[in-house]
Amino acid sequence: MTKYLSAIITTILLTTLLTTTVLYAEKEAPSNENATKSAKKGNSEEIDNITLDKILENYYNAIGGLESWSNLQTLKFTGTMRAMGTKIKADAVYKRPNQCRLDFRVKNIHMIESYDGTTPWTKNPLIGIPKPVELKGEQASKILKTCDFDGPLINYKDKGHELEYLGPKDVDDRVAYAIKVKFKDADTDTYFLDTETFLPIMVKGTTKINGVVSNVTTRVENYLETGDVVIPYHYEFEVSGSRGTEVLDIKSVQLNSEVDESIFQMPRNSKDSY
């Protein structure tokens, strides 16, 4: 179980690569009955002739516009993850441009991944790290990408990423625009944007778990109009080599609330709060 939950924690970090589509007003998650649904097929001529720049332009418009997104300075969300009968409470706090903290709780076990803009760190009793330690190498690189407030599809050139349009692809019962993202550190993910809504419905990538590279598929659903933007409240994850599918449901969000930057910093002694 310890090994499996460690894989779940690694996987959930990938969800935040989608934060460019997420959360612009404080409210409880609406019911699934009002979820925005996309058409199965788009206009075939438009799909065949579209360019990467046009896809991105429509994507930015679909999430509420770059101006609205740039006005967002802090983000908090709470959610619940379910896997193999285990319930995991997930909390996240982000502050522009690149600070973040993710807390996971399984019964009385508390795990943390955080970055204060300088030092990435973790606390994870499940894998033998009962006290906060600084992250290094590949693990540090992962949390730094996680804490990118705008995600990889916004200002990607300034961040040193490369984007390649791979053409339309069938995704389940839909058609999606496939965009390959090559990160500055050479990692790659492929985003699939629905041809009707221009919102991400799937992300495919890889992650290293206990030294083994695993394929990860993230499905995104339940896009709802929230304030000035459209956001998703439901994620499903599939990790190669693991049993079943993990599910994350966003329960509540807060935007532009006050955030004390000290919460991102690694505690230096036992008296500091986790």
Protein Blocks (a to p, Z undefined) as FASTA:
>chain_A
ZZmmmmmmmmmmmmmmmmmmgojbdcddddfklpccddfbdcfklmmmpcfklmmmmmmm
mnnpjklmmmpmbdcddddddeehiacddddddddfkbccddddehjaccddddehlagc
dddfknopabccddehjlmmmmmmmmmmnojmgoklmnopacddebjadehjaccddddd
ddfkopacdddddfklopafbdcddddeehiacddddddehiacehjbccdfbdcdddeh
iacjdddddfbdcehiacdfklmpccfbfkbcZZ
